Structure formats: C-alpha cells, structure tokens
C-alpha cells in the first residue's frame, strides 16, 4: 500500500498497542493494512473505545481475537 493511499486510524499513533507490535515485528503487516491504514474500519478495538471508552488489552487484535504471543 502506498503512503498516499493510507487513511490512518486516529488511534494509530505512538501509544497504539497495534502500532507498537507491528513496529517491533510481533504481528503481520496485514493487521495494520486491513484495519489501521483503512481509518480503523471494522476494528473492534476502535469501536469499543469510541462507543464505550473501553481500552482493549494490548493482546487483543483489531478483529477482537487474542494474540497469545502478545499476551505474555
């Protein structure tokens, strides 16, 4: 995906657990491409935070699944 094609989620910043995990090579690029770089569309983490104020644990992926490697 080209830089100009990205529509970054407003929560994809230095405090983002998903950004940190991606930058550290702990998760595949597909996670940020399919959620964070598409404005957060379909992201369970974003939805819960914006609607409920709930901050998902760092090991919860954008689709709501649990990444056991990040859970340590």
URQUI-V342071 format. One record per residue. N is the residue number from 0. RES is the residue in one letter. SS is DSSP state (alpha for helix, beta for strand, coil for the rest). Layout:
N,RES,SS ; N,RES,SS
//
This chain:
0,X,coil ; 1,X,coil ; 2,X,alpha ; 3,X,alpha ; 4,X,alpha ; 5,X,coil ; 6,X,beta ; 7,X,coil ; 8,X,coil ; 9,X,coil ; 10,X,coil ; 11,X,coil ; 12,X,coil ; 13,X,coil ; 14,X,coil ; 15,X,coil ; 16,X,alpha ; 17,X,alpha ; 18,X,alpha ; 19,X,alpha ; 20,X,alpha ; 21,X,alpha ; 22,X,alpha ; 23,X,coil ; 24,X,coil ; 25,X,coil ; 26,X,coil ; 27,X,coil ; 28,X,alpha ; 29,X,alpha ; 30,X,alpha ; 31,X,alpha ; 32,X,alpha ; 33,X,alpha ; 34,X,alpha ; 35,X,alpha ; 36,X,coil ; 37,X,beta ; 38,X,coil ; 39,X,coil ; 40,X,coil ; 41,X,coil ; 42,X,coil ; 43,X,alpha ; 44,X,alpha ; 45,X,alpha ; 46,X,alpha ; 47,X,alpha ; 48,X,alpha ; 49,X,alpha ; 50,X,alpha ; 51,X,alpha ; 52,X,coil ; 53,X,coil ; 54,X,coil ; 55,X,coil ; 56,X,coil ; 57,X,coil ; 58,X,coil ; 59,X,beta ; 60,X,coil ; 61,X,coil ; 62,X,coil ; 63,X,coil ; 64,X,coil ; 65,X,beta ; 66,X,coil ; 67,X,coil ; 68,X,coil ; 69,X,coil ; 70,X,coil ; 71,X,coil
//
